[in-house]
Amino acid sequence: MNFLRGVMGGQSAGPQHTEAETIQKLCDRVASSTLLDDRRNAVRALKSLSKKYRLEVGIQAMEHLIHVLQTDRSDSEIIGYALDTLYNIISNDEEEEVDDVEEENSTRQSEDLGSQFTEIFIKQQENVTLLLSLLEEFDFHVRWPGVKLLTSLLKQLGPQVQQIILVSPMGVSRLMDLLADSREVIRNDGVLLLQALTRSNGAIQKIVAFENAFERLLDIITEEGNSDGGIVVEDCLILLQNLLKNNNSNQNFFKEGSYIQRMKPWFEVGDENSGWSAQKVTNLHLMLQLVRVLVSPNNPPGATSSCQKAMFQCGLLQQLCTILMATGVPADILTETINTVSEVIRGCQVNQDYFASVNAPSNPPRPAIVVLLMSMVNERQPFVLRCAVLYCFQCFLYKNQKGQGEIVSTLLPSTIDATGNTVSAGQLLCGGLFSTDSLSNWCAAVALAHALQENATQKEQLLRVQLATSIGNPPVSLLQQCTNILSQGDKINRRGSKIQTRVGLLMLLCTWLSNCPIAVTHFLHNSANVPFLTGQIAENLGEEEQLVQGLCALLLGISIYFNDNSLETYMKEKLKQLIEKRIGKENFIEKLGFISKHELYSRASQKPQPNFPSPEYMIFDHEFTKLVKELEGVITKAIYKSSEEDKKEEEVKKTLEQHDSIVTHYKNMIREQDLQLEELKQQISTLKCQNEQLQTAVTQQISQIQQHKDQYNLLKVQLGKDSQHQGPYSDGAQMNGVQPEEISRLREEIEELKSNRELLQSQLAEKDSLIENLKSSQPSPGTNEQSSATAGDSEQIAELKQELATLKSQLNTQSVEITKLQAEKQELLQKTEAFAKSAPVPGESETVIATKTTDVEGRLSALLQETKELKNEIKALSEERTAIKEQLDSSNSTIAILQNEKNKLEVDITDSKKEQDDLLVLLADQDQKIFSLKNKLKELGHPVEEEDELESGDQDDEDDEDEDDGKEQGHI
């Protein structure tokens, strides 16, 4: 301590000790002192000098400080000082105020110095591993400086430090423990550390995610108050974005872990005009961005679709729509919410249907789509908001033919509200299309083009739209009005870009006419359109007008390529001749290439979202760039083809279509047969399983029957032995106890039965006499009185006969019982006589006789009881055996039935395989013919799509149909 005072005092006493000498002495003290207190004081002094004299301390003390970390781990205080010193050396955080002039230079020097010291520190990878091990210490003075130091290392040389941590055993797991620290300072700095660790490193992102990072971060956000939380919520959201952005594995893990459901409370913000602090706006902005990360169009379609469905099911989409329609929401939050809703509904039929049903809280209620379109065509709204609404409308119509039909239907005469009380989406689009604001023209044209995208039905329906231009003039079609505005050019005074309106209208017309020969015919029917296009293309204009020329060339090329030759004046060949005379084929192709060479074309083709810095850059639409890429090549080939080649191409196309239909038919047949085969195979496997189960049951029953048989035989043998054993004692036992009582009881019963018999005989005699009297006194039939008396007597006779039969049956029964009792009495008398003969001599002891008698009686009763139990058990076994035998017979019959069904199914499978082989042979012949026809097409110079592309297209269509069906069912 005295040494430290001398050193520190020497700095103020005079110039004899420079700062470098002081730092050198402190370093020597750290390296050579044997007392821990001296080393600790020296390190503390270095810490105090490290901020002001960063370079000197870093050069001289870094090695000694690392040595302290290695050797003095038992003392947390000196470890804390060493870590703080290293942090001050490496970190670029400037606490002192710097002049504005010197600020830039000092910052650059500081960054260079920090990266150099970081490189020195991590040159030995053991230093980073040592720092990771120190983070396991719970002491605040060790863990917190260690977290700050590692964060600073990652900021300086992130990729190198990430790689060292990645190969370090349990390196990432140690850092994840920081999120569970009860001290908020360490936990919050741990979030910042993980931010730097996970930046642009997919491997570390996966490890962090599977270390339960999502659960912990969402818990922290909930504890801090969701969107009302402070900067800690912001840091957690940034870390979540690092983990999820462009990482499909983590996105899938996030969805399957049901973490999307936990995002819903974030957006329960209400519609209050107050309570929107700057931090809340930042938090909510990051939350919306996190939702967009999960449903980004750049993600795999399957992952995006599953996240979209989960957001609808948990109510997250509904909550976002509530914010969308709320009042008092800041403009930037509203814009980001619109963009988020756009990507949540994009390409998802269920979500698109729900969005179409959302109404704004107005009087009367209006659809949310109408309210948004009103903002899009209103030039007073912010530019970014109008772009967001356009993107939302595009996403609503993306792969949504139902929504496209609803939008187009609002323009048709049958659905327009004649009273004018309500404004429809179609009316707003037409209003924007023909307004004097060029940006509104462009947005409305692009929005209307998306209502026609890949939908030939709506392209034809839109031809029916009629517009009333002025009072007294007849209505004109929408197509005609678009070409009229296009031909006027710059004659109308518009606000904004000069070419924006014309570019928008040309994109709309190109989208409308492509793949729609009927629309091409309507367009060519107006005789002014073709001369206007050829005039525009042939002129030599400035650079701004070159794009318009290219789009005119594209529109004219579409009119040639999709022309069905229904108009004699503008058939394909005549239009080609016109181009060759007025423009020249080479010049036409050159002008067509102006589109894809434009500087804004490549920018628009990258992302679906219309994200432009200013309205002047709003030239191309993303979907239109895809259309240009698709048509540019085929139009070029169509221009150079002769009429004969066109005819041959048409013939080949028809032949190919016929063959394609045949192939498709056989493919469908084969697909159906494959499904039938799968069903039959499943039935066979099910029957096999049932057969095996029944065979197992039969085997078990047979073994049980055999066991019962063995038990039955064993009991039978035991019963025979017991009966032989107890034979000598039975007669004596009956005579010695039971016999006298039974004899007396039987005698009484015999007497009672005799008396009953005599009584019944007397009654029978009386009845017989009565019957005889009735017979003798019966009068002959004659009068009505005699016949009625006779009927009464006959009824009485019938009753008496019935009574007589009953008495006779009772008498017979009692006679049988009497005979049986007399036989038993006779047997008992015989046994009594036999016992009297074998009785003992009078001189034998009565005590011995009584003892023997008691013993015999006890054994006899036990044997009788056992015999009775054995008989009962034999009877039960016999019944069980009968039941098992019946069950076995039933199982055998079931097995025979199943075997017959199996044989039938095998015969059906054999027939199906033969039929499939025949179809495959026929299909191979068809493929050979198609191949030869394709070769002819290639020789003629016509582009031929390969079979794999056709099949993939078919498969995509089928997948889309299945997906749409599934979504509709989910919505229902």
Disulfide bonds with the S-S distance in Angstrom:
none
